[in-house]
Amino acid sequence: MKRKHGPSLYYATDKNVFDALNQHKVDMPTVLKLFERRNIVVSSKTPRDVLARYFARLTHDYFDHQNIAARLGISPRRERTTSIDIAGIPSDSDKDEKLREVIDKIKGQIESDGSILHIKRSESTVYLEIQYSVIDYKRTEFTQVQHRDGVIEWSQSADGFTIRNTQNEFINNIRDEMLTNLEASIGAKLIRKEVSLFDVPSYAERSKFFLDLMSDLPGFSRKDVTDVYVYKPKPDASDDDEDEDGASSEEDAHVERVFLRGNGVSRSEILGSLDKKGYYIVKAGWRASKILGQGEEYDLEATFADPKDCTGFSFVVRGVYPIIDGKLSSNRRSANIAEGAEMARVIERKALELATTIRTKHAANGTPKT
């Protein structure tokens, strides 16, 4: 977890300020407000470069930097969601009380690092909304700090909890810390069920997981596969692959990832030829519609964060194409909360079912790497 005010790699010099004020993201009202803080009245007709050059010569403070950085900040993208089912909580334990203890403990840790935590409850579900900052030292001074939001959702189930959370390292670490604290509180090891094909080395089965997920979502009909990422891990390096001079031969050339985009990607000859060469699907995007719905189409994406081991499964509803005047709109809108929650439940259950079936089959037959 990051601190609210961390060290900066760069210092905003007069040149940094001048360049920043000349960028289109910094609008004229922001520039005028910077002068207003110094009781300097300027005309809105004064050329921007003249104002930027004059202001850069002045002494600028932390609040000036914050005002400029707020305009130049990076807009956060919609992040994927991952889920995990946990069981193994003793029957004599009060799940509500144990979860409350875990939340109280993690709340102090989160807020001590400068992040903000909001807790909401709806029936048997608890939502932890976290506002935090990350620092990217590769960027310039005014874009180093990126403000983000993340959610951890604890829903009670018959066996324990279903946990959904934003898929990134920061939120995953908080979730794992909460699980560790819960295990310490109940004095027992939790049973975790998550979508993973780590112990299924078969390339064909890994691709089949995505193909079946796209085709067999309960209550939905697949309309099109729009993009597919395939992956082939690089073979382990060997001394035998080098010639007498120690240089690698041309046969060492290796394409690790291939991205296909278009219409009907899953039926393309290119994907078929890649399958035969040992590539397997690790990320896919497709469009589906409700069988009993009005005809709107959902733009979906599912992926494994670790393509080599096929772990860290996550998904996102990229948007919805609504029906307008009886026709499917070409303009995509964001999914609302109800639509996102419904798709999360459907994808989670189907993905876990498919992964469990594939792992069981592999354990029984010892599926080879083909």
Secondary structure as UniProt FT lines:
FT   HELIX           14..21
FT   TURN            24..25
FT   HELIX           28..36
FT   TURN            37..39
FT   TURN            44..45
FT   HELIX           48..57
FT   HELIX           62..72
FT   STRAND          81..87
FT   TURN            91..92
FT   HELIX           95..112
FT   TURN            113..114
FT   STRAND          116..122
FT   TURN            123..124
FT   STRAND          125..135
FT   TURN            137..138
FT   HELIX           141..143
FT   STRAND          145..156
FT   STRAND          160..166
FT   HELIX           169..186
FT   STRAND          191..193
FT   TURN            198..199
FT   HELIX           203..215
FT   TURN            218..219
FT   STRAND          220..231
FT   HELIX           239..241
FT   TURN            244..245
FT   HELIX           250..252
FT   STRAND          257..261
FT   HELIX           265..267
FT   HELIX           269..276
FT   TURN            277..278
FT   STRAND          280..290
FT   TURN            291..292
FT   STRAND          297..306
FT   TURN            307..310
FT   STRAND          311..321
FT   STRAND          323..324
FT   TURN            325..326
FT   STRAND          327..328
FT   HELIX           337..365
//
